[in-house]
Amino acid sequence: MKVLVTGSAGFIGNNLSEKLLNRGDEVIGIDNLNDYYDVTLKEARLDKIIIHNNFTEARINLEIEMLLLMYSKPTNQIVLLT
């Protein structure tokens, strides 16, 4: 299954992404890595999942870019955690 997960550098989004990847799913992870809290913590979380071949990272804000991404990479499910 192909799943789009927003907030993939956050606690919940990252843990969900990791579980989906370990299950064999393809994950498109979106996060803008804002400075709401420690960006190095967010980057460390991403380092755990970016090693998976089935993970695509997109560092974008969720406006027009999200709509374009949704049309260019169709998914089965969207998990919006932002």
Backbone as JSON, one array per atom type, in Angstrom:
{
  "sequence": "MKVLVTGSAGFIGNNLSEKLLNRGDEVIGIDNLNDYYDVTLKEARLDKIIIHNNFTEARINLEIEMLLLMYSKPTNQIVLLT",
  "N": [[0.85, -1.17, 0.0], [0.45, 2.29, -0.66], [1.12, 5.11, 1.2], [0.49, 8.41, 2.19], [1.96, 10.45, 4.54], [1.62, 13.11, 6.61], [3.56, 15.38, 8.59], [5.77, 13.79, 9.12], [8.19, 14.0, 10.45], [7.56, 14.48, 13.0], [6.65, 13.24, 16.3], [4.42, 11.36, 16.36], [3.82, 11.03, 13.6], [6.28, 10.14, 12.6], [6.69, 7.72, 13.99], [4.48, 6.28, 13.06], [5.09, 6.22, 10.31], [7.43, 4.68, 10.37], [6.43, 2.2, 11.29], [4.68, 1.54, 9.18], [6.52, 1.34, 7.06], [8.13, -0.78, 7.97], [6.26, -2.76, 7.8], [6.13, -3.07, 5.14], [4.94, -1.28, 3.48], [4.74, 1.51, 1.17], [5.85, 4.76, 1.81], [5.14, 8.16, 1.62], [6.52, 10.81, 3.0], [5.72, 13.85, 4.44], [6.93, 16.9, 5.63], [7.62, 20.11, 6.93], [9.64, 20.77, 8.58], [9.59, 22.86, 10.52], [10.46, 25.33, 13.04], [9.03, 24.94, 15.39], [9.52, 23.21, 17.5], [12.62, 21.66, 18.54], [14.59, 21.35, 15.75], [16.71, 19.64, 15.19], [16.0, 17.34, 16.54], [13.8, 16.53, 15.03], [15.11, 16.02, 12.6], [16.72, 13.89, 13.39], [14.79, 11.95, 13.83], [13.84, 11.59, 11.23], [16.12, 10.51, 10.09], [16.0, 7.87, 10.91], [14.09, 6.7, 9.29], [14.58, 7.38, 6.68], [16.35, 5.71, 5.51], [15.0, 3.59, 4.45], [14.06, 2.01, 1.44], [11.51, 2.33, 0.48], [10.65, 4.81, 1.25], [9.79, 8.12, 0.63], [10.83, 11.36, 0.88], [9.47, 14.56, 1.45], [10.03, 17.81, 1.85], [8.04, 20.15, 2.45], [5.64, 22.86, 2.62], [2.2, 22.58, 3.42], [0.31, 23.38, 1.15], [-0.39, 24.47, -1.95], [1.6, 22.79, -2.91], [1.09, 20.29, -1.74], [-1.26, 19.44, -2.96], [-0.36, 19.2, -5.6], [1.54, 17.17, -5.27], [-0.11, 15.06, -4.46], [-1.5, 14.53, -6.8], [0.57, 13.81, -8.51], [1.71, 11.56, -7.36], [-0.2, 9.2, -6.77], [-2.04, 7.86, -3.99], [-3.1, 5.26, -1.68], [-4.07, 5.83, 0.81], [-4.33, 8.66, 3.0], [-2.71, 10.14, 5.68], [-3.18, 12.62, 7.81], [-1.39, 14.49, 9.89], [-0.67, 17.0, 10.74]],
  "CA": [[0.0, 0.0, 0.0], [1.18, 3.54, -0.7], [0.48, 5.99, 2.17], [1.06, 9.74, 2.38], [1.91, 10.8, 5.95], [2.1, 14.46, 6.91], [4.17, 15.44, 9.92], [6.59, 12.58, 9.23], [9.32, 14.23, 11.35], [7.02, 14.6, 14.35], [6.65, 12.01, 17.08], [3.41, 10.4, 15.91], [4.0, 10.78, 12.17], [7.49, 9.36, 12.38], [6.45, 6.35, 14.46], [3.56, 5.65, 12.11], [5.85, 5.97, 9.08], [8.34, 3.56, 10.61], [5.63, 0.97, 11.35], [4.22, 1.25, 7.83], [7.68, 0.89, 6.28], [8.5, -2.12, 8.45], [5.21, -3.66, 7.33], [6.32, -3.24, 3.71], [4.22, -0.26, 2.73], [5.49, 2.65, 0.64], [5.45, 5.96, 2.54], [5.56, 9.49, 1.19], [6.5, 11.59, 4.23], [5.76, 15.3, 4.25], [7.16, 17.73, 6.81], [8.37, 21.3, 6.57], [10.69, 20.91, 9.59], [9.6, 24.2, 11.1], [11.17, 25.42, 14.32], [8.09, 24.91, 16.52], [10.43, 22.66, 18.51], [13.98, 21.37, 18.1], [14.69, 20.8, 14.4], [17.66, 18.51, 15.18], [15.22, 16.17, 16.96], [13.02, 16.11, 13.87], [16.04, 15.43, 11.63], [17.14, 12.58, 13.92], [13.69, 11.03, 13.57], [13.84, 11.29, 9.8], [17.27, 9.65, 9.81], [15.62, 6.48, 11.17], [13.22, 6.14, 8.25], [15.03, 7.74, 5.33], [17.16, 4.59, 5.0], [14.11, 2.64, 3.78], [13.89, 2.25, 0.01], [10.11, 2.66, 0.22], [10.32, 6.11, 1.84], [10.04, 9.32, -0.15], [10.74, 12.53, 1.76], [9.11, 15.83, 0.82], [10.06, 18.92, 2.82], [7.21, 21.21, 1.87], [4.48, 23.34, 3.35], [1.0, 21.91, 2.88], [-0.62, 24.24, 0.44], [-0.46, 24.04, -3.34], [2.53, 21.69, -3.11], [0.48, 19.03, -1.36], [-2.19, 19.05, -4.02], [0.43, 18.75, -6.75], [2.14, 15.88, -4.92], [-1.17, 14.06, -4.44], [-1.83, 14.16, -8.18], [1.72, 13.21, -9.18], [2.0, 10.27, -6.72], [-1.46, 8.75, -6.17], [-1.9, 7.02, -2.8], [-4.28, 4.54, -1.23], [-4.55, 6.47, 2.03], [-3.61, 9.86, 3.46], [-2.75, 10.32, 7.13], [-2.87, 14.03, 8.02], [-1.03, 14.66, 11.31], [-0.12, 18.34, 10.97]],
  "C": [[0.9, 1.23, 0.0], [0.42, 4.55, 0.19], [1.22, 7.31, 2.24], [0.87, 10.12, 3.84], [2.45, 12.22, 6.12], [2.64, 14.47, 8.34], [5.09, 14.26, 10.17], [7.85, 12.76, 10.09], [8.86, 14.42, 12.79], [6.95, 13.24, 15.03], [5.67, 10.97, 16.52], [3.62, 10.04, 14.45], [5.21, 9.92, 11.87], [7.31, 7.92, 12.83], [5.51, 5.61, 13.53], [4.29, 5.29, 10.82], [6.76, 4.76, 9.23], [7.58, 2.23, 10.64], [5.12, 0.57, 9.95], [5.36, 0.72, 6.97], [8.1, -0.51, 6.68], [7.5, -3.17, 8.02], [5.33, -3.92, 5.83], [5.6, -2.23, 2.85], [5.19, 0.78, 2.17], [4.95, 3.9, 1.32], [6.02, 7.2, 1.86], [5.39, 10.37, 2.43], [6.66, 13.06, 3.95], [5.98, 15.98, 5.6], [7.93, 18.96, 6.37], [9.51, 21.59, 7.56], [10.76, 22.33, 10.15], [10.26, 24.17, 12.47], [10.22, 25.52, 15.52], [8.74, 24.26, 17.73], [11.69, 22.19, 17.82], [14.05, 20.66, 16.74], [15.67, 19.62, 14.36], [16.97, 17.23, 15.64], [14.41, 15.63, 15.79], [13.93, 15.44, 12.82], [16.51, 14.05, 12.08], [16.04, 11.54, 13.69], [13.66, 10.62, 12.11], [14.98, 10.36, 9.42], [16.95, 8.17, 10.0], [14.83, 5.87, 10.02], [13.71, 6.42, 6.84], [15.86, 6.63, 4.7], [16.32, 3.56, 4.27], [13.97, 3.0, 2.3], [12.48, 2.69, -0.35], [9.68, 3.99, 0.81], [10.73, 7.23, 0.9], [9.82, 10.51, 0.76], [10.39, 13.76, 0.93], [9.07, 16.9, 1.9], [9.33, 20.11, 2.22], [6.18, 21.68, 2.88], [3.23, 22.78, 2.66], [0.01, 22.9, 2.29], [-0.74, 23.7, -0.98], [0.43, 22.82, -3.58], [1.91, 20.34, -2.78], [-0.49, 18.54, -2.43], [-1.44, 18.54, -5.24], [1.04, 17.38, -6.49], [1.09, 14.78, -4.96], [-1.52, 13.6, -5.86], [-0.67, 13.49, -8.89], [2.08, 11.84, -8.61], [0.73, 9.79, -6.03], [-1.22, 7.77, -5.01], [-3.21, 6.29, -2.52], [-4.93, 5.22, -0.03], [-3.73, 7.72, 2.29], [-3.8, 9.96, 4.96], [-2.28, 11.74, 7.4], [-2.64, 14.28, 9.5], [-0.43, 16.04, 11.6], [-1.1, 19.21, 11.67]]
}
